[in-house]
Amino acid sequence: MGLAFETCLLDRGAGAEEKFREAVSGKHYDVIVFGGGVRLEPAMTPLFEKLVNIARTCSPTSVLCFNTGPWTTVDAVRRWWPRPSDVG
């Protein structure tokens, strides 16, 4: 796919938001994938909203993708990479 992958695993603690902000600040990411662990659990909705807004602010040109588990990460990226606007 021509992409390098990095993982930013977050815990449920108060530091999760800042850890993510540090991970996406000052570096370009073509794609950011949010996992089901933060998206699919109702109790995680407030954190998920914060993470999406951090991504939009700190990495505004990144495509945001969503998987349903680790085994669907590549499929999530393939849906958006290359970007539809980049393919002819």
C-alpha positions in Angstrom: 0.0 0.0 0.0 3.0 2.3 0.3 2.2 3.3 3.8 4.1 3.0 7.1 2.0 2.0 10.1 2.3 3.3 13.6 0.1 2.2 16.6 -1.0 4.5 19.4 -2.7 2.3 22.0 -4.6 4.3 24.5 -5.8 3.3 28.0 -9.0 4.5 29.5 -7.3 7.0 31.9 -7.2 10.7 31.9 -4.0 10.7 29.9 -5.4 9.1 26.8 -6.4 12.4 25.2 -3.0 14.0 25.7 -1.2 10.9 24.5 -3.1 11.0 21.3 -2.5 14.7 20.8 1.2 14.2 21.2 1.1 11.3 18.8 -0.5 13.3 16.0 1.0 16.7 16.6 3.8 17.8 14.4 3.8 14.8 12.1 1.8 14.1 8.9 -0.3 11.0 8.7 -2.1 10.1 5.5 -4.6 8.0 7.4 -5.7 7.7 11.0 -7.7 4.6 12.0 -9.9 4.7 15.1 -10.4 1.2 16.5 -13.6 -0.4 17.7 -12.4 -0.3 21.3 -13.0 3.4 21.5 -15.8 3.7 19.0 -18.1 0.8 19.7 -18.3 1.0 23.5 -20.9 3.5 24.6 -18.9 4.5 27.7 -16.0 5.6 25.4 -18.1 8.0 23.3 -16.8 11.2 25.1 -13.2 10.1 24.5 -13.9 9.1 20.9 -15.4 12.5 20.2 -12.3 14.2 21.7 -10.0 12.0 19.7 -11.8 12.8 16.4 -11.6 16.5 17.1 -7.9 16.3 18.0 -7.3 14.5 14.7 -9.2 17.2 12.8 -7.3 19.9 14.5 -3.8 18.5 14.7 -3.8 16.5 11.4 -6.4 18.2 9.3 -5.3 16.6 6.0 -5.5 13.1 7.3 -8.2 10.7 6.2 -10.1 9.3 9.2 -11.0 5.6 9.0 -12.8 3.2 11.3 -12.2 -0.5 11.9 -14.3 -3.0 13.8 -11.2 -4.9 15.2 -7.5 -5.3 14.5 -8.3 -7.8 11.7 -10.2 -5.1 9.7 -7.6 -2.3 9.9 -6.2 -2.9 6.4 -9.7 -3.1 4.9 -10.5 0.2 6.6 -7.4 1.8 5.1 -8.1 0.3 1.6 -11.6 2.0 1.6 -9.9 5.4 1.7 -6.3 4.9 0.4 -5.5 6.0 -2.1 -7.9 8.8 -1.6 -10.7 8.8 -4.2 -9.6 12.3 -5.3 -6.0 11.0 -5.9 -7.1 8.3 -8.3 -7.7 9.9 -11.6 
